[in-house]
Amino acid sequence: MPAADEIAAAVDGIGTDEDRIYRALETAPHDHSRGPWIEQLRFIFTEHTGRSLDEALQDELSGAELERAQHLLQ
């Protein structure tokens, strides 16, 4: 899943590319398939990185940035 790879790359190494995270999360569908898509994103991210997506976002973002990412995951 490209979104999982993009988020993994955005949080890898020194610094975080917040805009890359948002762009990846914004690719989620806005119909009945959104929930399963987000579940798959979380699963694949964990499989690829060994970290949960939610924990990675909490480690890498804070304040309004974290709130924006969490909102995009709903």
Buried (B, 14 or more C-beta within 10 A) or exposed (E): BEBBBBBBEBBEEEEBBBEBBBBBBEEBEEEEEEEEBBEBBBBBBBEEBEBEBBEBBEEBBEEEBBEBBBEBBE
